[in-house]
Amino acid sequence: MALIDTFLNRLVKRGTLTLTDHDGSVRSFGTPDPEFRDVAIRFTTRGTGRYIASHPRLGAAETFMDGRMVIERGDILDLITLIRKNNPWHKGRDLEIPNPARRTLSAAVSRLSRLNWESRSKRNVAHHYDLGNALYELFLDDDLQYSCAYFTEAGNSLEQAQEDKKAHIAAKLYLQPGQRVLDIGCGWGGMALYLHRHFDVDVLGVTLSEEQLALARKRAAEAGVSDRVKFELIDYRHVTGKFDRIVSVGMFEHVGPPHYREFFRTCHNLLTEDGVMLIHTIGRFGGPGTTDAFTRKYIFPGGYIPALSEVQAASEQNRLMTTDVETLRVHYALTIRHWYQRCEANRERIVALYDERFFRMWQFYLAGAISTFEYGGMGNYQFQYAKRRDVLPLTRDYIGQIEKQGHRTP
């Protein structure tokens, strides 16, 4: 029996996967199940199956990107969902590289990739965020929020859910007019502009992406608020001054475990004594792990998704009191489904910007992310920190109250 047959027999039990090999031979795996969509794939070259079985994530991605694996029934999201749904995280089984030595090497490479020195951090950011604003404008919401939205109702539009995300985070910051806010990893400026507009605060947004910086500054200038909402191309480690509030949305995934304590020490020193900080990040439901080879190579070099224990271990070393932790269990799956659909609708435009291989890479990235947040071991965490225990109200009721008001803290 071919290695790929053993591999797929282990992974696909419910639903069916039909494989047509490069020589025309056809095999099926699994059994029909109305809860699973049937998928058919074809290998166009010899050795494709062995490469996928030996390097599951990277192999599946690269053979799909290169056209060596073709989806003939369904699409890449259906294929990944079929496998993930058969092996959900809560059942304790996941895709693994079958060779122990290769797994050890992969883990070692993953650990080395997390060393995000300043020069490397900028290169890593440029790899993903400097692809060009035109790409992100094709699939993000109108405010270019490139992070997990907040769905008060599953059927809400992406625009509504991203607006609700900003309101939810702003409420947790417990802002007062005139306060000074630092936005670490400010993206295209949407959060900074929202906080100023609704809460009358001054904001400094920092990023390592030149593309993001240019657009964020343009947006502030067009809104006539460049004197109060400023953006700088600077590593968070070089920010100076004191801030009443710090917010960081979708940036902590790029810090890397070797730098967690440095990150929290820097934030502690930047906060005023009455300061409050909110971190919004993807997180692992289990313990510490590794970054898969596909993500490391093609999507987020230097990126790492933290476990709850890793974040807490680093923050508690720097006298930051954890005042609230919220787990967003399904919100990112809902968010990325919107992104995936918008990318599919704009396929021709994305191919024109880059090429077909890039589009398939982006498809695989988003499809894999959807299945990870639906059936894998990842979700989103929002961590609220304070230096002092008495700077926030006694209960969490204020969060909902401020969200409903939609403006400054009473």
C-alpha positions, 0 to 999 in steps of 0.5 A, a space after each residue: 500500500 502506498 504511503 499516501 493511502 495509509 496516510 489518508 485511510 488514517 485521516 478520512 473516516 467520515 465523508 469520502 475522498 476520491 483520489 485519482 493518481 498520476 497514472 490514472 488509478 483511482 482510490 476512495 477513502 472514508 464512507 459517505 456521510 451527509 455531514 461531510 462534503 465529498 471531495 475528489 482530487 487528482 495528482 498530476 505528477 509521480 511522487 506527489 502523494 509521498 511528498 504530501 504524506 511526508 510533509 502534510 501541511 507544507 506538501 499539501 500547500 505546495 502541490 496545490 499551489 504548483 498544480 501537482 494536486 488538483 481539486 476536481 470536486 469541491 475546493 481547497 476549503 472542502 478538502 481541508 475541512 474534510 480532514 480537519 473535521 475528521 480530526 478535531 482538536 478536542 479529540 486529541 488527534 492532529 496531522 503530524 509528520 510521520 518521521 520522528 526525526 523530521 518532526 524534531 527537525 521541524 520543531 527546532 526550525 520553528 523555534 529558531 524562526 521565533 527569534 525576532 530581532 529588530 532587523 528580522 522583525 521588519 523583514 518579516 512584517 514586510 513579507 506579509 504586510 507590504 504585499 500592497 494595499 490593493 490586495 487587502 482592500 479586495 477582501 477586508 472590510 471598509 476600515 481594513 481591519 486585518 484581525 478577528 472581528 466580534 460577532 454579536 450575531 453570527 449573521 452580521 456583516 463583516 463591516 458590522 462585526 469589525 465595528 463591534 470589535 473596535 467598540 468592544 476593545 475600546 470599552 475594555 480600555 476604559 478611556 477618558 477624554 484627553 488620554 494618550 494611547 499607544 497602538 502597537 501594530 496599528 495596521 492601516 490606522 483604523 483602530 487609532 482613528 476610531 478611538 480618537 473619533 469616539 473617545 477624544 483621545 490622542 493616539 500614537 500608532 506604530 508599525 513596521 510596514 511602510 505600506 500601512 504607514 503611508 495609508 494610515 497617515 493619509 487617512 489621518 490627514 484626510 480626517 484632519 486629525 494628524 495633530 492628534 492621531 500620529 503614526 510612526 515607522 518604529 519598533 515598539 522597543 524604541 517607543 519612548 514616553 508615557 501612555 495612559 493606555 496601550 492597545 495591540 491588536 493582531 501584533 502579538 503573534 509576531 513577537 515570538 516567545 523569546 521576546 515575550 518578557 521584553 515585550 511586557 517589560 517595555 509595555 510596563 515601562 511605557 504605561 502610566 501608574 494608572 495605565 490599562 492595556 488590552 492585547 487582542 491575539 490569536 491563541 492556542 487552546 492547548 499548551 505551547 506548540 510550533 508554527 507549521 512549515 507552510 505558515 513559516 515559509 510562505 505566510 508569517 515568517 517569524 510568527 508564532 501563536 501563543 498558548 495562554 500559559 505562555 502569555 501569562 508567564 511572561 506578563 506576570 514577570 513584569 508586574 502587570 495585573 491580569 484584570 480580564 481574559 476573554 476567549 473568542 472561540 468561533 469569531 475568527 472562523 466567521 471572520 475568515 469565511 468572509 475574507 475567503 468569500 471575498 477573495 474568491 469573488 475577486 480571483 481575477 483581480 488578485 491573479 492580475 496583481 500577482 499570479 495564479 500560484 499566489 492566489 492558490 497560496 492565499 486560498 490555502 492560507 485562508 482555507 486552512 485558517 478557517 478549518 483551524 478556527 472551526 476544528 483545530 486548537 486555536 481561537 482568540 484571546 483578549 487580555 486586559 492588564 493594569 498596573 493597579 487594581 483600583 483603576 477599573 470598576 469592580 465588575 465587568 458591567 462597564 464593558 457592555 455599558 460603554 459598548 452601548 453608549 459608543 463613546 467616552 467612558 462616563 
